[in-house]
Amino acid sequence: MKIKKVGMISIVILIVLTVFGTWAISFLSKNQTKPDLVQVNDLMKTLEEEGEASPKVKELKEKYGLEYSYVDGKILIYSDQSSKQESRDRMVTVILISAVIIAIFFILYYIHYIQKNIIQPFHKMQNFASEVAAGNFDMPLSMDKNHLFGAFTESFDIMREEMSIARENERKANESKKELVASLSHDIKTPLASIKAMIEVLCVKNPEPALVNKLEMMNGKADQIEALINNLFHATLEEIQELRVQPVVIESIQVAEILRNSDFNHQIQEFPMQECLVEADPLRLQQVFDNLIHNSYKYANTKIKVTTLLEGEYLCIIIKDHGAGVSDEELLLLKQKYYRGKNSVGKSGAGIGLYISDYFMKKMHGFLELENETTGFKAIVGCKLV
């Protein structure tokens, strides 16, 4: 690591400077206490021959760094303290300044290294953990793999990706479960309505009080089941943001067969079907027809006339009964969620069948239109031509 290299180099330089300074100071100290004998003799001889006022004496003093004084009639020659002390102090100062500069550089570099490679990555990891805890898995943890936290950051980012995938899979699984519950809740209504119709037929054909009483109990249980299904469907639909629709290309003959499968009371009269290809989801189209035919049974209870025609880009399936229909004011509200017309009083239902049917047709790039006629009620299902 860089911090180790810089630290070792700084320590080596400090040791070298310390050794060199110690040697220099020791060397100067020795020279101070023991002046050179040859230089001393040369200065003494010049003093004896030429006297103190001689220019040569002055020149030798400066040259050899010596001083002299008279003590008890004797000449005492010694080293010049001022010049050598100045040299020694200069060297000590240089060594100390160099050591301080190197120490400051090392401390600043170490602080910068700690800030960049430890504190900042730690703060990034802390922010990353907060984002993950809040459920934000879209923010990657980007760091250099070679620093202290490199291995940890790579593992944390892999963990983030895996948690994001797990969260998405969990969301899809929950949506699929809700869609399945909503779909089954809606589809169960059709066979349940058939059971209730058979009970009514048996009540008419077998007027025996004991049998009628049992059949009425069965009909009551069927109503109870229908109410529970409506509650389940209502609660599930509130949580589902979008029911999945997967349109495929099918033949118009298959559309006719889907429509006939919805007519369990056999109220639909025979009808011709235009030969063409349309874009539709067979399962969702079956639910649309089931809802329309079941509503006709419940509110009109008449024969149902079906006609088909090609109009523009659509195959139009027109389903018409001979009931009383609804008022013009209510007609515009029938496809709204949870709306039920005045003719629904005393009849079971949640007011979501036409809303979902309209939603399915739009997702299949088709349409659902509802109209009143003088002799009944009409629904037009438009399937997109291929």
N, C-alpha and C positions, 0 to 999 in steps of 0.2 A: 504494500500500500504506500501511497505517496507520503502520508503523514509520518510513517516510520523512516522513510529515506531522508526527509527533511530534518527530522529529529536527530538521526544519527549524524548527519553532516554537521548540524549546528553544535552538537556535543563535541565532535572531533575538533572543530574550529576553536571552541572555547578551551578545550584541553591544551591545544597547541599554543594559543595565546597565553594561557596561564603559565605553561612551562617556560616559554620564551621570556615572559616578563620576569619570572622568578630568577632565571639565569642572568638576565641583564642587570637586574637590581643587585644580585649577589656580586656580579663582576664589577660593577661600579663601586660597591662598598669595599671590596678588596683593594681596588686601585686607590681609594680614598685613604685607607689606613696604612698602606705600604707604598710610598712614592718610589720612583725608580732611582737607585743609588748613583748611577752614572750621571743622570740629570742633576742630582743634588750636588755631586762633586764639581760638575761643570759650573753650576751657579756659584758655589762657594769660592772656587778659584778665581772667577771673574770679579766677584765682590772684593777679594783680597788684592787683586792686581789693579783694578780700575776704580773701585769705590762705588758707593751707592748711587751716585749721580750719573754713572756711566749709562749711555743709551743702550749699550749691549746688555746690561743687567735687566733693564726693562724689557728688552726684546726676549731674553731667555725666560723671564717670568711668564710672559704671555705664551711663549712657545711651549714650555713644559707644564704650564698650569700650576706653578709653585708660588708660595709666599714665604717670607722669612721675618723673624723678629729677634730682638736681643733679650735674652733672659740671663741675668747674673753674669754679664760680660761674655755670654756665649751666643752664637748664632743658631736659632732653631728654624729649620726649613721644613715645611709641611705642604700638603696638597691644597689647591685652591678650592675651598668648600663651595663657593657660590656657583662656579661654572659647572662643576660635576653634579651638584645638587639640582641645578636647573635642568641638566640633561636627563638625570634620573627621573625628575618629576614629569618631564615631557613624555618620557617613555611610559611611565605608569599611567599618565592621563590618556595616551593613545590606546593603551591596552584596555583600560576601563571603558572608554567610549566605544571601542570595537565590540567589547563583550556586551555592553548594554544594547547597542544597535542590533546585534545578532539575537539577543534574548527577546527584544521587542518584535523583531521580524518573526521569530518563531511563535511568539504568543499570538500575534495578529493572524498569522497563517493558520494556527491551530483553531482560533475562534472562528475564522472564515470556514474552515473545514467542518467544524462541528455544526455551524449554522446551515451549511449547504447540504451536508451528507447525513445529518442526524435529525436536527430540529425541523427543517422544512419537510423531509420525507415523513417524519412522524405526524406533522400537522396534516399532510395530504392523506395519510392513512386514517387519521382521526375523522376528517371530513368524509372520506369514502365510507367509513363504517357508519356514520350518521345517515348518509344517503341510502345505504343498503337497508339500514334499520327502518327508514321511512318508506321503503318499498320502491325506491328508484334504482332500477337495475340497468339503466341506459348510460350511466356515466362510468367510463372505463378508468382504471387506475394505471396511468401511464408514468412509469419511472424507469431509470437506468437499471438494468439487471445486475450491473457490476458493483453497485454501492452496497452499504451495509444491509439495507432492507430489500435487496434485489430478489432474493429467493422468496421472501414473504409476499412482496407485492405481486409477483407472478402467480403464486398460489391463491392470493386473495382475489385476483382478477379472474382466474379460472373458476373459483367458487362463485363469484358474481354471475358469470355466464351460466353456470349450472343451475343456480338459483332462479335466474331469469327463465331458463328453459322449463324448469320444474313448475314455476308459477304459471307460465303460459299453458303448459299441459294440464295443470289443475283447472285453469279457467275454461279451457275447451271441454274438459270432462264434465265440469259442472253445467256448462251450457248444454251439452249433449243430453245430460240427465233431465234438465228442465224441459228441453224440447221434446224429449221422449214422453215425459209425463203429460205435457200439454197436448201432444199429438194423440196419445192413447186416451186421455180424458175426453177429447173431442170425438174420437172414433168410436168410443164405447157407447156414445149416445145413439148411434144408428141401430145396432142390435137391441139395445134397451128399448128403443121406440117400437121395434118390431115385436118384442115380447109383450109390451103393453097393448099393442094392437090385437095380438092373438088372445090376450086375456079378455079384452072387450068382446071379441067375436064369441068366445066360449060362454061369456055371461049371457049373450043374446040367445045362443043356440041351446043352452042348458039352464033353464030358469029355476032349477031346484034350489031352494033356499040354502041348504047346507053347502052345496057346491059353489053357489054365488058368493056366500060368505067367505069361503076359502080363497076364491078368485079375487075378491076385493082386498083380502089381506095381502095376497101376492102383489096386487096392483099398488097397494100402499108401500110395500117394501121396495117395489120398483121406483116409486116416486122418491123414496128416501135415498136410494142409490143415486138417482139422477141429481138430487140436491147436493149430495156429497161430491159427486163428480163436478158439478158446477162450481162448488167452493174450491175444490182442488185446482180446477182449470183457471179460475179467477186469480188465485194466489200465485200460481206458477207463471201466468202470463204477465203479472206485474213485475216479476223479476227478470223476464226474458226481454232483452233489448231487440232481438231480431230472430224470427223463426227462419231456419235455413230452407231455401228453395233452390233446387238444382234442375233447371230446365234442360231437356234433351229433345231431339227430333223424334216425333212419333207420327204414325199415320192417323188420318181422320177416322178410320174404321175403329181404331183403338179408343179414340175419344167417345165414339158412340157406345162401345162396350162399357166404358167407365160410367157413362150416364145410365145405362140400363142396370148396372150393378147397384146403383143408388135407389132404384125403384123397387123396394121390397114389397110394397103393397100393390104393385102392378097397375099403377094409375096412368102411366105414360102410354099414349097411343103410338102405334108404329109410325116411324118417320124416316125419310130418306136422308142420307149423309153425303155431302160433297166429298169427292175424292181429292185429297191433298195431303201435304205434310205440314205439321204445325210444330211450334216450339212450346213445350209444356213439361211440367213435372207431374208424372202420372199420379203419385201419391197425393200431392197437394190439389191437383185437379179433382181427384176423387172426393177429397174433403169439401171442395167448393160445391160440387154437385150434391153430395150428401146433405149439406146444409140447406141448399135451395129446395130440394125435394122434400126434406123433413119439414121445412117451414110451410110448404104447400099442404102437406098432410095436416099439420097442426092448425093452420089458420083458415084454409079453404076447404080441404077434404073433398075435392072434386077431381074429375078426370084432368090429366095434364097433356097439353098439346105442345109438341116440340117441332120446330122447323129450323132448317139450317140454310145459310146462304154465304156466299163469298162477297165481301164488301171491302174494297181497297186492299189493305195489307192484312186483313183479319178473316178468319173463319168464325162466323157469328152463330152461336147456338141460342135460339130463342125458346125460353121455357115459360109457358103461359098456363095459368089455371083460371077457374071461373068463380073465384071467391069475391068477397067484397072489396079487397084491396085495402089501402090506407088513404088518409087524407093527403092533399097536396103539401100541406105544411110539414107533415111527418115524413113524407117521401125523401126530403133532402137530409133528414137526420138518421135514416135507417143504417147507414154505413159508419156511423160514429160509434166509438167504443162505449159499451154499457147502455146504449139507448134502446128502449123498448117502447113499441107503439101502444096506443090505447087498446087495440084488439088483443094485446097479450095478457090482459088482466085475468087472473085465474089459471094461466097456463105457465108451465115451467120454462125456464130459460134464463140466461145471464146477459143477453144483449151484446154478445161478442161474436156470434157466428158470421154475420154479414160483414162486420169489421175485418175479421181475419180473412174471409173469402176475398174481399176487395184487395187486401194486402197481398195475398197469394197471387192474384191475377196481375197485379202491377209488377211483382217480382218476376213473373213469367212473361213480361213485356206485353201483356194483354190488358183487358179491362173488364169491369163488371158494371152494368147499368141496370137501374130499377125504374120501372114505369107503371103508371096506372092506366087502365083501359076501361071503357064503359062496361065491358063484360068480364072483367077480371084483373089480375095482377100479372105483370110480365117482367122477367129477368133476362137480360142479354149477356151472355158470356162470350167475350171476344178472345180468340186464341191467335197469336201472331203466326202468319204464314211464313214458311221457309222458302 
